[in-house]
């Protein structure tokens, strides 16, 4: 997503699964979400389901999405793939925190600029 408001990365592409999640945020809600995932079919499925669960939610609602929510929405995963659900939720949270940090910086910069003169 070239015009993303935020992005979050989890994992390491040099040694295994890696996920980058991109967010567009409007009125404190996730209006669009996309991702780039390198990994097994479990990583792909959980990344996709995380994006489905998060789109349209407020940032606070999206932060409450758990690994269990993702696995349940997929009607379960093989035990050996449960760890894959950590990627989606971790990248989503990292992207939300990235967005919130950008907002703090912009708000702080705007606040500081309004006092100059």
N, C-alpha and C positions, 0 to 999 in steps of 0.2 A: 504494500500500500504506500505509494509515493508521498501522499499528503497526510500521513497518519499524525494524530495528535500525540500519540505515545507508542512506545514499544517496550516489550519485555523479553528477555532472553534467558533460557534455562538450558543447561547441559553444555556439552563440549563436542563440536563436530569432529574434532581430531581423534576422539576416542569412543564415540558412540552416539547415542540419541541426542538431538539438539532441536530446540523449538524457539522460534522467534514469533511473538504474537504482536499484532498491530491493532490499535484502536482509533476509532473516530468517536469523539464525545460531543454530544449536544445536550444542553440543559441537564447536565450531570447524569445523562444516560448514555449507554454504549449504543451508538446509532449504526456503527459498522464495525466489523471485526474480521481480520484475516490472519493467516499464519503461514509460516514456512517451516516445515518439519523434515528432519532427516532422522530416519529410524525405522523400526520394524512396524508391522501392521498394527500392533497394539498402540504404539506411539501415535500413529496416524489417526486411528479411530478415537483415541481419547482426546487428541488435539481438536479434532472435528467436533466431537460432542461438547467439549468445553466451550467452543465458539458458539454452538447452538444454544447452550444453556445461558450464556452471558449476554447475547445480543438482545437489546431492548431493556435490559435491567439497569437500574441505577448503579453507580459505582459501589455504594454500600451493599446493595443486594448481591452484586457480582463478587465482592470480596468474601461473601459467606458461602460461595460454592465450594464444596469439599470434594476430596478424592472419591469419597463414598458416593456422592451425588452423581459424579461422572460414571463410575462403574455401574451404579444402579440404572442410570439412563440407558446404558448399553446392554442392559439385562445380564450383567456380569462379564467377567473376563477370566481367562485361565489364570490360575494362581501365579504362574511364572510371568504374567504380563501386568499384574496389579501395579507394580512400580511405575508402569508407563503413565498411569493416571496422574502421577505427581508432576509430570512435565507440563500438562495443560494448565492445571491449577496454579502451579508455580509461575509459569510465564504470564498468565492472566493477572495474577497479583503483582508481579514485577511491572507489568505495563500500567496497571492502575496506579501504583506507587510512583512510577515515572511521570504519569500525567499530573498527579497531585503535586509532585515536586515542581514541575514546570509551572503550575498554577501559582504556587507559593512564590516562586522567583518572579513571575510576571506581576503578581499583586504587590510584592515587596518593591519591585522596581517602579511600578506605577505610583505607589504610595510615596516613595522617596522623591520621585520626580515632581510630585504635586507640591512638595514643600520647598522646592528650589525657586529662586527668583531673585 
